[in-house]
Amino acid sequence: MPDWEKRCSSRPRDWRSESGNIAPGRHLRQEWEDLEGGLAGQTTENSDKAHAHLTADVRTLIAHAGDTSNLILDPDLDSYYLMDATLVALPQTQDRLAGIEMLGQELLRSEKIGDAHRMKLAVAAALLKEADVDRTMADVQTSLNEDQNFNGTSQSLQRNLPLASQEYSRATEALLDLMRRISDTPGTPVAEAQFAAAASAARKASFGLWRSGVQELDGLLQMRIDGLARLRLWALVLTTLALLTSVAGFCFYFAGRTGTCCFRAALSAGRYLTPIEFISKS
């Protein structure tokens, strides 16, 4: 059983949000089981539609998790941009890469690639570059740059995220080169196996970056939680000290006021108190 399926089965069936509405993903596990069990009897077209529907449901669930997490309102820029990469940009990239792999294999299997198909592949390449790769790399770089300005520098973030993002960029750019070769230079052959390997490598690198990003995002949030816990502890200590200081000041004030009254009473009576008498009356 996949890890995500175990998590689905451990949650209430409805996945209700705090507002009481039915959350996306209500029948996600059942939809997966139905699709897995009925693959043998489906046509290619129906199978593609069912997989696309399941993918859309998964992405809706991801978006719902982000919407209800309050991370979209995060004021800390390092964790905010890392959230954008892991919640929005990379899932979009992975969905697009799956479609590109299917499109590329379909085109390369045909005897001749028409202008319309080359244009479709060129559009997909432009979207992958501008909407996915550039956005994700900008998110990662901003997170790295802003890390020092919020809750201190995370050494783990600075060490792990650049490596994963560089691998993602390298693998995706290799796929983009093949896509541009197919769309721009029809006379240059590209093997179907070569294209499939490049698409698979890009998708694998995107998941590698996603896993690294999620882990580092958890680390940043934990650092913030620890910082708030320390701040709350210091606030409690200072409040306690202020309260003790106030009680001690009141006691000294009350003792001094009582002693003064006793001293004035003794003066008015025409006698002086010995130190022992003064202390006992005070």
N, C-alpha and C positions, 0 to 999 in steps of 0.2 A: 504494500500500500504506500503510495507517495506521501511525503511528509505533509504536503498541504492538505491531503485528504484526511490524514489523522487529525489535523487541526480543525478541519471542517466538522468532523464527527464529534469532536470534544466540545463544540459550541451548540447553543440552542438552535433548533431547526430554522427559526425565523430570522436569526441575526438581527433582532430589532434594535433600532437606534435609540438614543436617549429621548428623542421626540416621540417615540412610539410607532414610527412608520416602519414598514417592512424594509429591511436593508437589502441592497442588491446581493445576489449570491444565494438566494433562498433555496433554490433547487440546483445549486452548482454541482454538488456531489452526485446527485441523481442523474443530472444531465451527462456528467462524465461517464458514469456507469452504463447509461443507455447507449451512448456513442461507442464506448469500448466494446460492448456486447453485440452491437448491430453492424459493425464494420463489414463483416463478410457478406452481408446481403444487400449492401448499398452500392449504388452507382458512384462513379467518381465525382459527378456533379453534386449529388446529394451529400456525399461525404465531405466535400469541400465546404458546402453551405453549413453543415452541422458543426464542422471544426471552426468556421468563421464565427458562428453564433456563440460557441463556447468561449472562444477567444475574446469576443466582445463582452461577454458576461464577466470574465475574469478581470478585464480592464476596468469595467464598471465597478467591480468589487474593490479593486485597488484604489480607484478614485474616491469611492465611498469611505474607505478606511482613512484616506488622507483628509477628507472633508470633516470627519468626526474626530480627528486627532488634535485639532487646533494648531498643527504644525504649519498650516498655511498662513497663520498669523504670527509666526515666530519672529521676534525682533532681533535675534542674533543672526547676523548675516552668514556666518560660517555654516551653521546648521540649516538655515533656511535654503541656501543654494544647494546644499547636499540633499536636502529633502526634495527639491525640485528635480534634481537629476535622478534620484532613485524612484520617486513616485510618479513622475510625468514623463521625463525625457527618455529614460532607458526602456520602460515598458513600451513606449511608442516605437522606439528603435527596434526592439525585438519583434514586435508585430510586423513592422515594415520589412525587416530582414527576411522573415518567413515568406512574405508575399513576393519579395524580389527573387528569392531562391526558386520558388515555383515558376515565376515568370521567365527567369533566365533559362531554366531547364526546358521549359516549353518552347522557347524560341530556338534554342540550340538543337533541339531534336528535329525541327522543321528543315526542309531542304533549302528554303530561301527565306530570309528575314525581310519582311516588307518595311516600307517607310513608316507605316503607322505603328508597327511593333517597335521599331527603333526609337521612335518618338516617345512611346510609352515608357521604354526603358530609360531614356534620357531624363524624362520627368521624374521617374522614381529615383534616379541617381541624384538629381538636384535636391529633391526633398530629403533624401538620406543625408546629404552633405549639409544643407542649410538648417533644416528643422531638427535634425537629430545629432549629428556629429558636432557641428559648431556650437549648438546649444549646450550639449552635455559637457564639452570641453570648457566652455565659458563658465558653466556652473562649478565645475571642479576647480578651475583656476581661481575663481572668486572665493570659494570656500577656503582654499589654501591661503590666499592673501589675507582674508579677514580673520583667520583663525586666531592670530595673536591678539586681536582686539577684544575678544570675548572669552572670559574665564581662563585666560592663559593659553599658551600654545600646546596643542596635542601632538606629542612626538609620534604617536602611532599614525595619526592622520597625515602628518608631513612625510612619513616614511612609506606608508602603504599605498595611499591614493595616487601619487604620481606614477608609480609603477603600473598599477592597473589601468589608469587612464591612457598611458602611453601605449600599452599593448592593445587597448581598444581602438585608439586612433590608427595605429599601424595596420591592424587587421582590417578595419573598415576602409581605410584608404586603398588597400590592396584590392578589395572588392570593387571599389569605385573605379579604379583603373581598368579593370576588366569590363565593367559596365560601359564606360566611355569608349573602350576599344570596340565593343560590339555595336554601339549606337553611332559612333563617329566614323569608324573605318570598317565598313562591311567586308572589305577584302582581307582583313586580318583575322584568321581563324582563331577561335577560342574553344577549347575542348569542354564538353559538358562536365566531365569529371573535375577539371580545373576550376570551373565556375562553382560547382557544388562544394568543393573543398574550401574555396575562398569564402563563400557564404556561410558555411558551417563554422569556419574559424572566426569570422566577424561576430556571429551570434554567440559563440562560446566566449569570446572576449567581452562582449556586452554583459553577459551574465556574470563573468568574473568581476567586472567593474561594479555591477549592481551589488554583488555580495560584499565586496570590499566597502562600498559606499554605505550600505545598510549597517555593517559592523561599526564603521567609524561614526555614523550618525548616532548609533546607540551609545558609543563612547562619549561623544560630545554632550548628549543629553544627560548621561550619568554624571559627567563633570559638573554640569549646571545644578543637578539635584544635590550633589555633595556640597557644592558651594552654598546653595540656599540652606541646606541643613546646618552648615557651620555658621552662617549668618543668623539663623534662628537661635542657635545655641548661644552665640555671643549676645544677642538681644535679650535672651532669658537671663544670662548672667548679669548683664548691666542693669536690667530691670530689678533683679533681686538686690544688687548692691545699692541701687538708688532707694529701694524700699527700706533696706536696713539702715541706710544713712538717715532717712527721714524719721524712722522710729527712734534712732539714737538721738537725733537732734531734738525730737519732741520730749524725750525723757530728760535730757539735760536742761531743756527750757523749763519743764515742769518742776524739776528739782530746784533750779535756781530761783524760780518764782516763789516756790514755797519757802525756801530759806530766807529770801528777802522779806517776805511777809512776817516770818517769825522774828527776824532781827528788828524790824520796825516795831513790832508789838512789844518786844523787850525794852526798846529804847523809850517807848511811850510810858511803860510801867516804871521807868526809873532804875532799872537794873540791867546788868550785862550778863549774858549767858557765857558759861564756860564752853570751850570747844566741844566737850562731850555732850552737853545739853543742846548745843546748837545742832549737832549732827543728829541727835535722837529726835528732836522736834522736826527737823527737816525731813 
